Amino acid sequence: MSDLIPQEAYNYFPSGEKLFIGSGRSIVRYIFYNTEFTQYELSQLSEFKQFLESSKVSIPDEISVEEVLRAIIGCKFNFKKTLEAIGSAIQWKQVNMPHGIDSLYRKAEILLNSGSIYIHGRDHRYRPQIILNAGKLDLDLYTSDDYCNLLCFTLEYCVRELMVPGHIENWIIITDLNH
């Protein structure tokens, strides 16, 4: 157990509409791990596997079935777009995170204490709250790429250190548009 995750979070078991809303192609899923998928989701996973086989393409074993389903839903059940999205994510990580989160840390380090993007506690469902303070963005001194690196580092940090699969799998972003 991490000191960054409150004990109560392990006792929080989302159910009902906190797991997903909608059905079929219109499903919006919030929790992917340690939960049952709908029959439609299972059929889409099976069809995607067949799509990969017929395309003579594979995806790395380290990509979990939960992440595949997340990509399928995110791409509106378009298997070609799903495959492209997974490929793009793999390529992005290879380029931008060759040494894991440490690669992003080195790029974001200079802005970590700027107050432009930071984590500030959790909400009532234990989701990390990320604050994006537009008034603290200094685009004369730093580039949009610098801020993208900071945001990517913050999100990766949340995923690795602040989430609990099956309990907490998303975050809240609060944007302060300069007061």
Z-matrix of the N, CA and C atoms (Angstrom, degrees):
N
C 1 1.451
C 2 1.529 1 109.73
N 3 1.295 2 116.00 1 136.16
C 4 1.453 3 121.95 2 -179.66
C 5 1.527 4 110.21 3 -88.29
N 6 1.325 5 115.92 4 145.91
C 7 1.465 6 120.34 5 174.73
C 8 1.526 7 110.92 6 -67.84
N 9 1.320 8 116.87 7 -16.31
C 10 1.457 9 121.50 8 -178.76
C 11 1.527 10 112.70 9 -82.49
N 12 1.327 11 116.77 10 -10.35
C 13 1.462 12 121.22 11 -178.84
C 14 1.522 13 108.09 12 -114.58
N 15 1.334 14 117.49 13 119.78
C 16 1.463 15 119.07 14 -179.61
C 17 1.532 16 111.48 15 -65.08
N 18 1.305 17 116.93 16 145.13
C 19 1.471 18 122.07 17 -179.44
C 20 1.526 19 111.38 18 -53.95
N 21 1.316 20 117.46 19 -38.20
C 22 1.464 21 121.22 20 -178.61
C 23 1.529 22 112.13 21 -59.34
N 24 1.331 23 116.64 22 -28.30
C 25 1.463 24 120.18 23 -178.69
C 26 1.524 25 111.61 24 -63.04
N 27 1.322 26 116.92 25 -30.59
C 28 1.467 27 120.48 26 179.07
C 29 1.526 28 111.20 27 -74.23
N 30 1.317 29 116.52 28 -17.67
C 31 1.465 30 121.55 29 178.10
C 32 1.517 31 112.09 30 -96.69
N 33 1.316 32 116.69 31 0.84
C 34 1.469 33 122.16 32 178.58
C 35 1.522 34 108.29 33 -91.53
N 36 1.316 35 116.49 34 118.10
C 37 1.463 36 121.69 35 179.97
C 38 1.525 37 108.10 36 -120.98
N 39 1.325 38 117.17 37 98.94
C 40 1.460 39 118.96 38 -179.37
C 41 1.533 40 110.78 39 -61.99
N 42 1.313 41 115.03 40 145.17
C 43 1.462 42 119.87 41 178.46
C 44 1.522 43 109.08 42 -144.88
N 45 1.318 44 115.34 43 170.99
C 46 1.461 45 120.79 44 176.92
C 47 1.513 46 112.18 45 57.45
N 48 1.317 47 115.66 46 -129.91
C 49 1.464 48 121.39 47 -177.03
C 50 1.528 49 113.78 48 -70.58
N 51 1.315 50 117.30 49 -5.89
C 52 1.467 51 119.73 50 174.64
C 53 1.530 52 110.79 51 -84.80
N 54 1.354 53 117.08 52 -12.77
C 55 1.465 54 121.96 53 173.88
C 56 1.517 55 110.46 54 -88.92
N 57 1.323 56 116.23 55 -50.06
C 58 1.466 57 121.62 56 178.76
C 59 1.524 58 109.23 57 -164.27
N 60 1.328 59 114.96 58 159.85
C 61 1.464 60 121.20 59 172.32
C 62 1.523 61 107.25 60 -129.07
N 63 1.306 62 116.00 61 157.96
C 64 1.455 63 121.41 62 179.72
C 65 1.517 64 111.07 63 79.80
N 66 1.320 65 114.01 64 -175.78
C 67 1.465 66 119.85 65 179.68
C 68 1.519 67 109.21 66 -152.81
N 69 1.333 68 114.74 67 166.85
C 70 1.463 69 119.69 68 179.03
C 71 1.516 70 111.45 69 54.31
N 72 1.318 71 115.57 70 -136.65
C 73 1.463 72 121.64 71 -177.59
C 74 1.533 73 113.29 72 -68.96
N 75 1.317 74 116.75 73 -15.06
C 76 1.475 75 119.31 74 -178.25
C 77 1.529 76 112.58 75 -99.08
N 78 1.321 77 117.62 76 14.03
C 79 1.470 78 120.22 77 -179.23
C 80 1.527 79 111.35 78 -68.00
N 81 1.312 80 115.14 79 141.39
C 82 1.461 81 122.71 80 170.69
C 83 1.526 82 105.15 81 -122.91
N 84 1.324 83 117.13 82 112.99
C 85 1.466 84 121.55 83 -175.15
C 86 1.528 85 109.11 84 -105.24
N 87 1.334 86 115.90 85 135.44
C 88 1.458 87 122.46 86 179.76
C 89 1.531 88 112.30 87 -104.81
N 90 1.329 89 117.13 88 -31.19
C 91 1.457 90 122.46 89 -178.35
C 92 1.529 91 107.99 90 -121.68
N 93 1.331 92 116.45 91 126.49
C 94 1.462 93 121.81 92 -176.71
C 95 1.524 94 113.11 93 -111.49
N 96 1.328 95 117.62 94 -29.61
C 97 1.458 96 120.93 95 -173.69
C 98 1.529 97 111.09 96 -94.34
N 99 1.325 98 114.63 97 148.47
C 100 1.469 99 121.61 98 175.37
C 101 1.524 100 112.63 99 53.25
N 102 1.309 101 116.09 100 40.98
C 103 1.456 102 121.20 101 178.69
C 104 1.526 103 108.73 102 -144.89
N 105 1.305 104 116.59 103 161.09
C 106 1.453 105 120.65 104 178.06
C 107 1.523 106 109.31 105 -84.52
N 108 1.322 107 115.49 106 139.77
C 109 1.459 108 120.60 107 174.82
C 110 1.522 109 108.91 108 -90.18
N 111 1.324 110 115.29 109 156.17
C 112 1.467 111 119.90 110 176.86
C 113 1.524 112 109.47 111 -71.09
N 114 1.312 113 116.64 112 163.37
C 115 1.468 114 120.77 113 177.28
C 116 1.527 115 109.94 114 -59.36
N 117 1.324 116 116.87 115 -39.11
C 118 1.461 117 120.03 116 179.63
C 119 1.531 118 110.78 117 -63.42
N 120 1.319 119 117.17 118 -44.00
C 121 1.468 120 120.55 119 178.72
C 122 1.522 121 110.48 120 -61.78
N 123 1.330 122 116.81 121 -43.52
C 124 1.466 123 120.22 122 178.63
C 125 1.524 124 111.38 123 -62.32
N 126 1.331 125 116.78 124 -40.17
C 127 1.472 126 119.29 125 178.49
C 128 1.523 127 110.77 126 -66.33
N 129 1.317 128 117.27 127 -36.30
C 130 1.466 129 120.45 128 179.35
C 131 1.526 130 111.14 129 -69.92
N 132 1.312 131 117.09 130 -37.25
C 133 1.468 132 120.22 131 175.11
C 134 1.524 133 110.43 132 -62.16
N 135 1.308 134 116.48 133 -41.96
C 136 1.466 135 121.61 134 178.85
C 137 1.536 136 110.52 135 -65.04
N 138 1.317 137 116.29 136 -44.61
C 139 1.470 138 120.21 137 178.89
C 140 1.533 139 110.99 138 -65.10
N 141 1.316 140 117.32 139 -36.92
C 142 1.467 141 120.32 140 178.05
C 143 1.525 142 110.02 141 -64.89
N 144 1.317 143 116.88 142 -40.72
C 145 1.465 144 120.80 143 177.36
C 146 1.530 145 109.77 144 -60.28
N 147 1.324 146 117.14 145 -42.28
C 148 1.469 147 121.31 146 177.28
C 149 1.532 148 110.78 147 -64.85
N 150 1.339 149 116.16 148 -38.86
C 151 1.464 150 120.79 149 177.23
C 152 1.527 151 110.46 150 -60.33
N 153 1.339 152 116.24 151 -43.99
C 154 1.462 153 120.25 152 178.79
C 155 1.530 154 110.91 153 -62.22
N 156 1.326 155 116.73 154 -44.35
C 157 1.464 156 121.20 155 -179.60
C 158 1.527 157 111.15 156 -63.45
N 159 1.329 158 117.03 157 -44.26
C 160 1.466 159 119.64 158 -179.20
C 161 1.531 160 111.57 159 -69.54
N 162 1.334 161 116.39 160 -26.97
C 163 1.467 162 120.80 161 178.04
C 164 1.518 163 111.28 162 -86.24
N 165 1.341 164 116.35 163 -5.26
C 166 1.468 165 122.28 164 -177.74
C 167 1.532 166 111.08 165 56.28
N 168 1.332 167 113.57 166 43.86
C 169 1.459 168 121.71 167 -179.50
C 170 1.529 169 107.59 168 -125.64
N 171 1.304 170 115.63 169 149.07
C 172 1.461 171 119.01 170 174.11
C 173 1.516 172 108.56 171 -132.98
N 174 1.304 173 114.52 172 161.24
C 175 1.457 174 119.84 173 174.85
C 176 1.525 175 106.97 174 -117.44
N 177 1.321 176 117.55 175 152.66
C 178 1.469 177 120.29 176 -176.99
C 179 1.523 178 112.53 177 -56.86
N 180 1.314 179 115.68 178 143.36
C 181 1.467 180 122.09 179 -179.60
C 182 1.519 181 112.55 180 -60.88
N 183 1.337 182 117.27 181 -26.92
C 184 1.465 183 118.84 182 -177.62
C 185 1.526 184 112.88 183 -72.20
N 186 1.328 185 117.59 184 -8.36
C 187 1.461 186 120.52 185 175.27
C 188 1.527 187 107.24 186 -86.43
N 189 1.319 188 115.63 187 114.71
C 190 1.461 189 121.42 188 -173.62
C 191 1.524 190 111.83 189 -73.30
N 192 1.317 191 115.42 190 161.48
C 193 1.459 192 121.18 191 177.38
C 194 1.531 193 109.90 192 -61.03
N 195 1.330 194 116.67 193 -32.71
C 196 1.465 195 120.31 194 178.18
C 197 1.528 196 111.09 195 -65.16
N 198 1.339 197 116.25 196 -40.44
C 199 1.463 198 119.86 197 178.70
C 200 1.528 199 111.24 198 -70.30
N 201 1.317 200 116.41 199 -34.59
C 202 1.472 201 120.05 200 176.04
C 203 1.524 202 109.17 201 -63.80
N 204 1.327 203 117.07 202 -46.31
C 205 1.472 204 119.69 203 179.09
C 206 1.522 205 110.47 204 -62.64
N 207 1.328 206 117.53 205 -40.10
C 208 1.470 207 120.69 206 177.52
C 209 1.536 208 110.08 207 -57.45
N 210 1.330 209 116.32 208 -42.64
C 211 1.467 210 120.81 209 179.29
C 212 1.530 211 111.15 210 -68.11
N 213 1.319 212 117.33 211 -41.45
C 214 1.467 213 120.78 212 179.51
C 215 1.525 214 110.23 213 -60.22
N 216 1.330 215 116.41 214 -48.46
C 217 1.466 216 120.11 215 179.53
C 218 1.523 217 110.53 216 -64.52
N 219 1.337 218 116.66 217 -43.30
C 220 1.466 219 120.67 218 179.94
C 221 1.517 220 113.39 219 -61.76
N 222 1.315 221 116.45 220 -28.00
C 223 1.471 222 121.31 221 179.60
C 224 1.528 223 111.53 222 -98.85
N 225 1.318 224 116.29 223 18.81
C 226 1.469 225 122.51 224 175.81
C 227 1.520 226 112.67 225 56.43
N 228 1.339 227 116.44 226 37.37
C 229 1.462 228 123.97 227 175.36
C 230 1.525 229 113.31 228 66.19
N 231 1.321 230 116.39 229 21.33
C 232 1.466 231 121.82 230 174.10
C 233 1.526 232 106.71 231 -92.00
N 234 1.325 233 116.84 232 108.08
C 235 1.464 234 121.04 233 -172.45
C 236 1.518 235 112.63 234 -66.41
N 237 1.314 236 117.61 235 -36.04
C 238 1.467 237 119.71 236 178.59
C 239 1.533 238 109.98 237 -63.47
N 240 1.334 239 116.03 238 -46.06
C 241 1.469 240 119.91 239 177.99
C 242 1.524 241 111.16 240 -65.23
N 243 1.343 242 116.96 241 -35.99
C 244 1.460 243 120.75 242 178.33
C 245 1.518 244 110.50 243 -61.60
N 246 1.332 245 116.74 244 -46.42
C 247 1.461 246 120.97 245 179.22
C 248 1.526 247 110.60 246 -61.97
N 249 1.327 248 116.89 247 -42.50
C 250 1.464 249 121.03 248 177.86
C 251 1.534 250 111.00 249 -63.18
N 252 1.335 251 117.42 250 -41.05
C 253 1.465 252 121.56 251 -179.54
C 254 1.526 253 110.86 252 -65.17
N 255 1.324 254 116.45 253 -42.95
C 256 1.466 255 119.66 254 178.33
C 257 1.525 256 109.67 255 -64.07
N 258 1.326 257 116.79 256 -43.81
C 259 1.471 258 120.60 257 177.66
C 260 1.514 259 112.03 258 -60.99
N 261 1.331 260 116.95 259 -42.77
C 262 1.466 261 120.93 260 178.55
C 263 1.521 262 111.41 261 -63.59
N 264 1.333 263 116.93 262 -40.78
C 265 1.468 264 120.68 263 179.74
C 266 1.523 265 110.65 264 -64.55
N 267 1.328 266 116.32 265 -42.37
C 268 1.467 267 120.49 266 178.29
C 269 1.522 268 109.92 267 -61.97
N 270 1.331 269 116.30 268 -46.69
C 271 1.464 270 120.69 269 -179.08
C 272 1.530 271 110.92 270 -63.96
N 273 1.335 272 117.13 271 -42.37
C 274 1.463 273 120.26 272 -179.97
C 275 1.523 274 109.95 273 -59.75
N 276 1.337 275 116.77 274 -45.06
C 277 1.471 276 119.99 275 -179.66
C 278 1.525 277 111.30 276 -64.86
N 279 1.326 278 117.67 277 -38.08
C 280 1.463 279 120.08 278 178.87
C 281 1.522 280 111.04 279 -63.77
N 282 1.315 281 116.96 280 -39.61
C 283 1.462 282 121.59 281 -178.29
C 284 1.527 283 111.67 282 -77.89
N 285 1.329 284 116.41 283 -47.01
C 286 1.463 285 120.85 284 -171.88
C 287 1.518 286 115.20 285 -94.62
N 288 1.329 287 116.75 286 -16.87
C 289 1.457 288 120.32 287 -178.05
C 290 1.527 289 111.23 288 -134.74
N 291 1.336 290 118.01 289 51.26
C 292 1.467 291 118.74 290 -177.85
C 293 1.529 292 112.86 291 -61.97
N 294 1.320 293 116.76 292 -24.64
C 295 1.463 294 121.21 293 178.85
C 296 1.534 295 109.92 294 -117.39
N 297 1.321 296 115.63 295 34.13
C 298 1.459 297 120.66 296 179.43
C 299 1.516 298 112.10 297 71.46
N 300 1.306 299 115.09 298 -153.55
C 301 1.463 300 121.41 299 -175.87
C 302 1.529 301 111.92 300 -63.29
N 303 1.340 302 117.22 301 -23.62
C 304 1.466 303 120.09 302 177.48
C 305 1.526 304 111.56 303 -60.80
N 306 1.318 305 117.22 304 -32.83
C 307 1.463 306 120.91 305 177.91
C 308 1.521 307 110.46 306 -62.84
N 309 1.328 308 116.49 307 -41.89
C 310 1.463 309 120.10 308 178.50
C 311 1.525 310 111.45 309 -72.09
N 312 1.324 311 116.41 310 -35.73
C 313 1.460 312 119.68 311 -179.93
C 314 1.530 313 110.46 312 -57.63
N 315 1.323 314 115.79 313 -45.15
C 316 1.475 315 119.16 314 -179.31
C 317 1.522 316 111.40 315 -60.41
N 318 1.331 317 116.82 316 -34.71
C 319 1.468 318 120.54 317 -179.87
C 320 1.526 319 111.94 318 -77.89
N 321 1.338 320 117.36 319 -29.06
C 322 1.464 321 121.38 320 -174.34
C 323 1.524 322 113.61 321 -98.57
N 324 1.319 323 116.59 322 -13.11
C 325 1.460 324 121.95 323 -171.68
C 326 1.524 325 113.53 324 -50.73
N 327 1.314 326 117.39 325 -42.71
C 328 1.465 327 121.22 326 -175.35
C 329 1.534 328 112.25 327 -63.81
N 330 1.346 329 116.81 328 -26.44
C 331 1.464 330 120.39 329 -177.03
C 332 1.527 331 114.14 330 -102.54
N 333 1.316 332 117.66 331 -3.02
C 334 1.466 333 119.41 332 -174.58
C 335 1.528 334 113.77 333 -58.64
N 336 1.296 335 117.83 334 -33.55
C 337 1.468 336 120.66 335 -179.16
C 338 1.528 337 113.12 336 -100.52
N 339 1.324 338 116.93 337 14.67
C 340 1.464 339 120.10 338 -178.02
C 341 1.526 340 112.83 339 -77.10
N 342 1.320 341 117.36 340 -19.74
C 343 1.466 342 120.41 341 -176.98
C 344 1.517 343 113.52 342 80.68
N 345 1.317 344 117.08 343 7.40
C 346 1.469 345 119.22 344 -179.33
C 347 1.524 346 112.18 345 -80.84
N 348 1.322 347 117.84 346 -37.75
C 349 1.468 348 123.25 347 176.56
C 350 1.525 349 106.91 348 -141.36
N 351 1.322 350 115.84 349 123.52
C 352 1.463 351 118.94 350 -178.86
C 353 1.527 352 110.54 351 -156.29
N 354 1.320 353 115.49 352 166.01
C 355 1.462 354 122.30 353 178.77
C 356 1.526 355 107.23 354 -99.50
N 357 1.328 356 115.36 355 132.46
C 358 1.466 357 119.64 356 -178.02
C 359 1.528 358 110.00 357 -134.06
N 360 1.306 359 116.11 358 83.33
C 361 1.455 360 121.04 359 174.68
C 362 1.523 361 114.31 360 73.22
N 363 1.334 362 114.29 361 -159.58
C 364 1.464 363 122.21 362 -177.46
C 365 1.528 364 108.86 363 -135.72
N 366 1.330 365 115.65 364 158.57
C 367 1.455 366 119.82 365 176.57
C 368 1.534 367 109.99 366 -88.64
N 369 1.319 368 117.76 367 -171.40
C 370 1.461 369 121.89 368 -176.35
C 371 1.531 370 113.28 369 -67.75
N 372 1.340 371 117.81 370 -13.48
C 373 1.464 372 121.72 371 176.12
C 374 1.528 373 110.61 372 -107.26
N 375 1.313 374 116.52 373 17.77
C 376 1.474 375 124.97 374 174.67
C 377 1.524 376 113.74 375 69.59
N 378 1.323 377 117.82 376 14.05
C 379 1.463 378 120.84 377 177.22
C 380 1.529 379 109.22 378 -76.94
N 381 1.337 380 117.40 379 136.32
C 382 1.467 381 119.49 380 176.65
C 383 1.532 382 110.53 381 -61.23
N 384 1.327 383 115.58 382 140.59
C 385 1.459 384 121.40 383 177.40
C 386 1.526 385 108.15 384 -103.64
N 387 1.304 386 115.37 385 119.10
C 388 1.456 387 121.50 386 179.31
C 389 1.525 388 107.52 387 -103.40
N 390 1.304 389 115.72 388 128.37
C 391 1.461 390 121.31 389 -179.78
C 392 1.530 391 108.23 390 -104.01
N 393 1.315 392 116.06 391 128.40
C 394 1.466 393 122.45 392 173.43
C 395 1.526 394 105.51 393 -113.84
N 396 1.325 395 116.58 394 108.92
C 397 1.457 396 122.39 395 -176.64
C 398 1.524 397 108.89 396 -101.85
N 399 1.336 398 115.62 397 98.49
C 400 1.471 399 121.04 398 -176.60
C 401 1.521 400 112.33 399 -61.34
N 402 1.325 401 117.65 400 -29.26
C 403 1.462 402 121.00 401 179.83
C 404 1.516 403 113.17 402 -67.19
N 405 1.311 404 117.25 403 -17.70
C 406 1.465 405 121.50 404 -179.68
C 407 1.529 406 112.94 405 -97.08
N 408 1.330 407 116.96 406 -1.38
C 409 1.468 408 119.41 407 177.46
C 410 1.524 409 108.66 408 -74.78
N 411 1.308 410 116.72 409 127.21
C 412 1.460 411 121.87 410 178.84
C 413 1.524 412 108.04 411 -117.38
N 414 1.341 413 115.57 412 88.28
C 415 1.468 414 120.31 413 -175.80
C 416 1.530 415 112.62 414 -78.96
N 417 1.331 416 117.25 415 -3.59
C 418 1.458 417 119.58 416 171.91
C 419 1.524 418 110.33 417 -81.14
N 420 1.323 419 115.58 418 -33.47
C 421 1.459 420 121.04 419 -176.54
C 422 1.537 421 112.32 420 -94.51
N 423 1.350 422 116.71 421 -33.87
C 424 1.465 423 121.55 422 -177.17
C 425 1.523 424 110.23 423 -125.88
N 426 1.325 425 115.67 424 154.87
C 427 1.464 426 120.67 425 -178.35
C 428 1.526 427 110.56 426 -91.40
N 429 1.312 428 115.31 427 166.05
C 430 1.459 429 119.29 428 175.23
C 431 1.533 430 110.06 429 -62.64
N 432 1.334 431 117.57 430 -31.80
C 433 1.472 432 120.60 431 175.73
C 434 1.529 433 111.19 432 -62.58
N 435 1.341 434 116.72 433 -38.41
C 436 1.466 435 120.38 434 177.49
C 437 1.531 436 110.32 435 -60.00
N 438 1.337 437 116.10 436 -44.28
C 439 1.464 438 119.82 437 -179.96
C 440 1.528 439 111.50 438 -71.75
N 441 1.313 440 117.53 439 -33.54
C 442 1.473 441 120.28 440 174.63
C 443 1.525 442 110.31 441 -63.02
N 444 1.318 443 116.79 442 -41.22
C 445 1.469 444 120.18 443 176.85
C 446 1.526 445 111.05 444 -61.93
N 447 1.331 446 116.58 445 -41.13
C 448 1.457 447 120.56 446 178.00
C 449 1.526 448 110.82 447 -63.56
N 450 1.320 449 116.88 448 -44.90
C 451 1.463 450 120.51 449 179.41
C 452 1.527 451 110.72 450 -63.96
N 453 1.323 452 116.85 451 -44.58
C 454 1.473 453 120.29 452 179.03
C 455 1.521 454 111.05 453 -62.12
N 456 1.330 455 117.23 454 -41.77
C 457 1.461 456 120.22 455 177.04
C 458 1.526 457 110.20 456 -60.97
N 459 1.324 458 116.70 457 -46.33
C 460 1.463 459 121.25 458 -178.64
C 461 1.523 460 111.00 459 -60.26
N 462 1.324 461 117.18 460 -44.44
C 463 1.464 462 120.70 461 -179.66
C 464 1.527 463 111.43 462 -67.52
N 465 1.329 464 117.20 463 -43.02
C 466 1.470 465 120.45 464 177.45
C 467 1.519 466 110.91 465 -62.27
N 468 1.329 467 116.11 466 -40.41
C 469 1.459 468 120.54 467 177.70
C 470 1.533 469 110.16 468 -60.80
N 471 1.326 470 116.27 469 -44.90
C 472 1.471 471 120.27 470 177.95
C 473 1.525 472 110.89 471 -58.12
N 474 1.320 473 116.48 472 -47.51
C 475 1.464 474 120.34 473 -178.20
C 476 1.522 475 110.91 474 -61.05
N 477 1.310 476 116.62 475 -44.00
C 478 1.472 477 120.58 476 -174.37
C 479 1.527 478 114.09 477 -79.80
N 480 1.328 479 117.14 478 -32.23
C 481 1.461 480 119.31 479 -170.99
C 482 1.527 481 115.34 480 -115.16
N 483 1.322 482 118.55 481 -19.82
C 484 1.460 483 120.02 482 -170.32
C 485 1.525 484 114.43 483 -118.68
N 486 1.319 485 117.68 484 -4.74
C 487 1.465 486 121.14 485 -179.14
C 488 1.522 487 110.50 486 -97.60
N 489 1.325 488 115.52 487 155.16
C 490 1.458 489 122.79 488 174.76
C 491 1.528 490 105.90 489 -130.62
N 492 1.343 491 118.02 490 106.67
C 493 1.466 492 120.30 491 -177.68
C 494 1.535 493 111.83 492 -52.01
N 495 1.332 494 114.67 493 131.19
C 496 1.454 495 120.94 494 -179.16
C 497 1.517 496 113.72 495 86.69
N 498 1.322 497 117.17 496 -12.42
C 499 1.467 498 121.99 497 -179.46
C 500 1.531 499 110.61 498 -119.37
N 501 1.328 500 115.44 499 -56.52
C 502 1.466 501 122.30 500 -176.69
C 503 1.524 502 107.09 501 -130.79
N 504 1.322 503 116.25 502 112.61
C 505 1.464 504 119.47 503 -177.02
C 506 1.523 505 112.86 504 -132.60
N 507 1.314 506 117.65 505 11.35
C 508 1.461 507 119.60 506 177.11
C 509 1.515 508 109.50 507 -148.35
N 510 1.317 509 116.35 508 176.98
C 511 1.456 510 121.86 509 -175.21
C 512 1.513 511 109.42 510 -134.38
N 513 1.299 512 114.17 511 171.16
C 514 1.456 513 122.84 512 175.68
C 515 1.523 514 106.88 513 -113.31
N 516 1.331 515 116.90 514 134.05
C 517 1.465 516 119.98 515 174.84
C 518 1.514 517 108.02 516 -114.72
N 519 1.316 518 114.91 517 122.88
C 520 1.470 519 121.78 518 177.50
C 521 1.523 520 106.38 519 -107.87
N 522 1.304 521 116.09 520 124.12
C 523 1.464 522 120.57 521 -178.48
C 524 1.529 523 109.27 522 -107.70
N 525 1.317 524 115.44 523 120.76
C 526 1.461 525 122.27 524 175.36
C 527 1.522 526 106.37 525 -97.09
N 528 1.318 527 116.47 526 109.58
C 529 1.464 528 121.00 527 -177.43
C 530 1.533 529 110.12 528 -88.50
N 531 1.335 530 114.73 529 58.19
C 532 1.461 531 122.42 530 177.11
C 533 1.537 532 111.21 531 65.09
N 534 1.317 533 115.14 532 58.83
C 535 1.449 534 126.33 533 178.84
C 536 1.518 535 111.61 534 71.02
